[in-house]
Amino acid sequence: MPVTVVVGAQFGDEAKGKISDYLASGFRHVVRTGGGPNAGHSIHLGERSVVLHQLSCGALHPGVSAISGPGMVINPMSLEKELAELAAKGWLKGDVILSERAHVILPLHELEDGWEEALRTANPGDPGLGTTRRGIGPAYEDRYGRFGLRMVDLTRPEALRTKLDLLFRRKSFLKDLPDPQALFGQLSEVGQRLAPMIRATEPILWGAIESGEPILLEGAQSALLDVDFGTYPYVTSSHPTSAGALVGSGIPPAELDEVIGVSKAYSTRVGAGPFPTEVQGELGEYLRREGGERGATTGRPRRCGWLDLVLLRYAARLNGFTSLAITKVDVLGGLEEVPVCTQYLASSGETLRRYPPSVAEELEKVTPIYEKFPAWPGFTERLKERLRREGARALPGPLRAFLHYVAAETHVPVEWVSFGAQRDDTVWLGRGAVAPRAPTVTEWTG
């Protein structure tokens, strides 16, 4: 497994961080390939927990290089705080490397983020996008508009001054801009402190591939939030897909070996946007409460609903999943039944199974068609101990049937099952259950 990618298969918050952390000790390099401090990976270690915002899970493992890759946008000031907090708690064990090509998030971007969201919500009843207002979108806008600062610029004072001056002129329409000279001084100082970590990361990874050292590419956000292939415009500003992970790391496609899709046994979404299987009322609140469904970065409550196989099939095809990790199966334990959306009925009367509408307003109007499965028992501590001790053979029968159905419907084998927040609350099923044949193009688009 020289190069493996972990991709979120839904709207985010699928426990990608947990799966990445679970796998990280088996890799020499763990690379976060996109996004910024708008996403958090919650890692639970016994009674302790940590949220990683701009560092990969490799930072928690000795002998592993934790690379914040070229596809990221990084807030250097909040990154310093993250590093200091991890070090103070004794959790910073990996070798942190920051790509010199990653772009810098500035206070100007945070102001612009708020300005843009206010613009989107100016009309009564407009929900906006529900951004985190951490400057992610505007930083990517400047990246592609070629106004951006890169991490390497923090170590080059003259270039920093010139580029910062241009950026202030570019943002002159914003109110309450910070003092340019004070910001220059702050960035220069943080650049000096971070300079030993700022490096060209592509040669490191190319050398690792040549030496046979395994590399894990760690996703942030998820496939259905991809700026091109997600539920636009209710998406993030980057490409949290397997293809995006390659662009965000500098690794060529031919080197990719495994693509692990991470999906909850149900679904959640934060912020605005279409969510066909959303559950309202008491049952939705039950899923939110039992699943601890609040954003790791923002603390916002997540919208909850049932597993959507139309979207999961789409994500599997889009990313080329070679295996699935199904998480939070314990949350559904003890229910009377487990509904799964198998297809949509579109407003046109058409039945959709593998390709959702590309227009958000049309996806909002579909009617989900469900198949209901017998629920499995609640995950008592006794059952969890059996799973830790005996592995896959201790999985309850109804849960096995559910997992087999997901594998058959997505044409992707389920290889991992997560049944709790702790690192060892994970079962490897092996590769014995081969998924059925791959579908034809007609089936995918039907």
N, C-alpha and C positions, 0 to 999 in steps of 0.2 A: 504493500500500500504506500508507494512513494509519495503520491499526491492525492489527498482526499479532501473533498469539500463537504461541509455541513451547511445545508440550506433550510431555512424555514419554509414550510409548505403551505402556510395559511396566511393570516393577517398579522403575524408576529406573536411574540410571547408564548411560543410553543415549548419552551424549555430548551432552546438551542444551546444556551449557555451551559446548562447542566450536561447535555450530551457532549458538547465540546470539551468540557472539563473532565468528564468521565473518560474520554478518549485521549486527552492531551498527554498523559504520561507516556504513551506509546509512540510519541512523535518527537523529533528533534527540533522542529520549528512549528509554531502555531501563529498564523497570520490572520489578523483582522483586516478585511479587504475593502470595507466601505462604511459609510455613515459616520456619525460623530457622537457627541454626548447626548443625542436624542434617544439613544437606546441603552439599556442596561442589562447585563447578564447577572442574574442572582445565583450565587454559588453558596450552598449550605454545607458546612463542615461540622458535624456534630451540633453542638449548641451555638456555634458561631455561624455567621453568614456575612457575605461580602457582595457588593454590587460593583461589577466592572463596567465602566462607561466608555473608556477610550483605549483600554488595554485588552489584549487577547487573554484567553484562559491560560496560556503558557506562562504568564507572570506568576501563577500560583504553584508552578512545578519546577523543582530543581533540575538543572541540566537541560532545560528547554529554553529556546529563544522565543520571546514574546514580541512579535513584530506588529507594529501599527503601520499598515501598508500604504502604498501610494494612492490608493483609491479613497482614502479617508479624508475627512475634514476634521482638524484637531483644534481644540481650544487650549492653547499652551498653559494658560493660567490655571484652568480647572484641572488640567492633566497633572500639573505639579502637585496640586492638593491630593489628587487620587494616588499618586506615587507616595507622597508623604504619609497618608493614612495607612496604606498597605504596609509600608516599611515599619511604621510605629507599632502595628499589630503583629509583626513578624510573619506576614503572609507573602511578602515580595520575595520570591525565591528564584524566579526565572531571570533571564538576561533580557532586559527591555531594550528594543531597538525601534527607532522612529524613522520612517521613510523621509528622506530629504524632499521627496516629490509630493508628499501629502500637503494639502492646503490648510491655511490658518483661518480659524474663526475669530473674528474681532468683535468688540462691543458694537461696532457699526452694523454688523450683520444681525445682532440680536435686536437692535433698534428697528432695522428694516423688516425683520421677521414680524415684529409686532405691528408695524405700519401696514404690511401686506395683509395680515389677518384682519386688521380693522377695516381695510378696504373691502375685503370679501364679505364682511358681516355688516356693511353699511346699510343694506336694505333690510327691512323687518322680515323676520322669518328665515333669513339666510344663515345656515349653521356654520359657514366657513369650512375650513379643512381640519380644524382641531390640531394645529401644529404645536410642538412643544415650546416654540418661541425661543429656541436656543441658537438661532442663526444658521441652521443647517441649510435650508433652501437658498437664502441669499449668498451663502459662501459658495455653494455649487454654481449659482448663477454667475458670480464673479469668476469662478474657475473657467467656465465655458465662454464667458465674455472676455477672458484674458485680461482681467483686472486683478486677479487674485495674488495673494502672498503665499509662498510655499515655506515649509519648515526650514529649508536651507537658507531662505532669505533672513531668517532671524539671526543667523551667524554672519551676515554680511551687512554691516551698518549703513554703508552708503547706498547700496541697493535697497535696503529696507526703507531708508528715508525717502528715496525717490518714488518707490512704489506706494508707500503710505500716503505721500502727498497727492499722487494721482487718484488714489482711492477716496480720499477726503473730498476731492473735487467731484468725483463721480457720485458721492453720497450727499452733496450739498443741499438736496431737497429735504433731507431729514432734519427734524428738530432735536435740540439738546445733544448734539454731537459732543463727544469728549474732546478735551484739549489735545491737539495733534502732537505737540512736543512731549506732553506727559505720557501719552500712549507710546510714542517712539521710545522713550526712556524705559518704560515698563517692558516692552517687547525686546529691547536690546538686552536687558538684564536677564529675563527669562530665557532668551536665546543662548546667552553665555552659560547658564546653568544646565540647559538641556543639550548643549552642543556635543558632549561626549556620546549621547545616545542617537544623534541625528546622523544617519548614514545612508549610503546607496544600498537599498535592500535587494534589488534584483540580482546582482552578482552573488549575494549570499545564497539566495534560493537556487540559482542556476548551478552553483557549486555543490549545493546539497543534493540536487537531482543527479549530477554526475557521480557523486560519491554514494548514491543509494540511500541517503538519509531521508526518512519519512517526513512529509510536510502536511500539516492540517490547515486548510483554509476555512476560517470561521466566519459564518455569516452574521450580519446584523440586519434587523428588520426581516422581511420575508418576501417570497416570490410574488404574492398578490399585492404587494406594495411597490413593485418595480415601476419606475417612472414610465416605461413603455408598455409593459405587459400586465400591469396591475389594474386596479379599478380606478383608472384616471378620471378626474384629477385628485381623487382621494388616495394619494400615494406618497411615497417618500421621494427624495430628489436624486437617488442613485439607483444602481442596478443590483439588488440583493438576490441575484440568481446565480446559477453555477457559471454561466458565461461571464457575468459581472465580476465574480470572484477571480477569474483569470485575468481580466483587465485590471482589476484592483490590486493585483499582486505582481503582475509582470511575468506570469508563468504561461507558456504557450499551450494551446489546447491539446496537442499530442501527448503531453505529459500527464494529463488527468487520468486517474485510475478509478476512483470511486466517488459517487455523489450520494450522500446520505440525506434523505428528506426527513425533516422532523415535523410531526403532526400530533396535536392533541387527539385524544379519543373523542373530543367534542370540539367546539370552535369558540374563539373569542375575537373581539376587535375593539380597539381603542379609537375614540374620535369618530368623526363623521364618515359616511360612506355606506354603500349598499352592503347588506348582510342578510342574505336570503333565509338562513336557518335560525335567525335570532329568536330567542325565547324570552317573552315578557313575563311579568308577574312573579308569583311565588317560586316557580320552578327556576326561572332565570336567576332570581336572587339566591336560591339554593346552590346553583352551580358557582355563582360568584363567591359565595361564602365558603363553600367546601373546597373550592379550588384556589382560594386566596387571590382572587383575580383583581389585582390592582397593579398599575404600571410600576416597574422597578425604578424608573427614573422620575416619573411625574407623580406617582401615587394615585393617578386617576383610576376610577373604577372601570373595569372592562365590560363591554357588552358580551353576553354569553349566548350560545346556541348549540345546535347539534352538529355532528360531523357532516360535512358537505362533500360527498364523493364526486360531484361534478367538478368542483374546484380542485379537489385533490388529484383527480385524473389529469386535469389540465396542468397543474403544477408538476406532476410526474413527467408528463410529456415534454413540457417546456424546459425542464432542467435535466432530463435524462437520469432520473433517480435509478441507482443500482440497488438501493435498499431503503427501507423505512425504519425510523424509530418512532414508536407510538408512545406518547407520554400521558401522564395524569390519568391512567386507567383507574386508579384508586378513587378518584372523585365520583365516578359513576357507580362504584360498588354499592350494592344495597338498594338501588332504585328498582321500581317495579318492572321497567323495561327500558331499552336503550334505542331510541329512534335514530335512523341514519338516512340522510337525504340521498337518494339514488339517482334522481333525475329532476329536471325542471319542466314545468308546463309554462311556455312563454305566452305573452298576451296575444300573439298571433295564432295560438293553438298548436304551435310546433313543440315537440318534445325534444329536450336537450339533455344529453348525457355526458359528453366529453369536452365540449367547447362552450364556455359561458358567453353571454353577450359582451361585446367589447365596450358598449356604451353603459356608463354607470346607471343612468336613468332606466334603461331597459332591464338591467340586472336587478334593480330595485323592485321591478314589477313582476318578476317570475314567481310562480307558485311552486314551492318545493314538494316533491313527492317522496314520502318516507316508507322505509321498511323498518319494522320494529323487531328487535332482538331480545331474547331473554337476558335479563341483567345477571351479572355475576355477584357473588357474595361481597359483603363489605370487607375492606382490607384491615382486618384486625392485626394487632402486633404479632400474634401467633402466626398468621399467614405470612406476614412480611418476613419473619424470622425463617420460616420454611423456605421462602423464595431465596433469601440470602444464602441459605445453607444448601438447598437442593437444586436451585436454578429453575430452568424452564419447566421441568416436569411437575413443579408445584403450582403452576398456573391453573386456576379454576377452569373447568370445562367450557362454560358459557363464554368466558373471555377468549379461550382458544378459538372457539367458533367465530367470534367477532373478528379476531385478528386474521383468521384464514379468509374470511369474507373480504376484508379490506385488501389483502394481498391479491385475491382473485380479481377484484373489481378494478384495481389500479395497475395490475400486471407488474407489481413490484413486491418482492418478498419483504416481510416484516422481520427485521433482524434484531432489533432491540425493543424492550418494553420497560418503561419507567413507571414505578408505582409509588413514588414519594419524592420528597425534596432532597433527601440526603444523597451523597455521591454513590453510596453502595445500594441505593434503592433502584437498581437497574439490573435487568436480566438480559443476557445475550442468548438468543434463540438458535444461533448458528445459521448455516446456509442450507439446511436440509430441505426446507419447504420451498421448492422452486415454484415461482409464479407461472400461471398459464402463458400461452403464446402471446407475443406482442400483437396489439391490434393493428389492423390495416389503417391506411390514411383515411379511407372512407368512414371507418368506425370512429376515428378520432374526431372527425369534423361533423359526424352525424348527430 
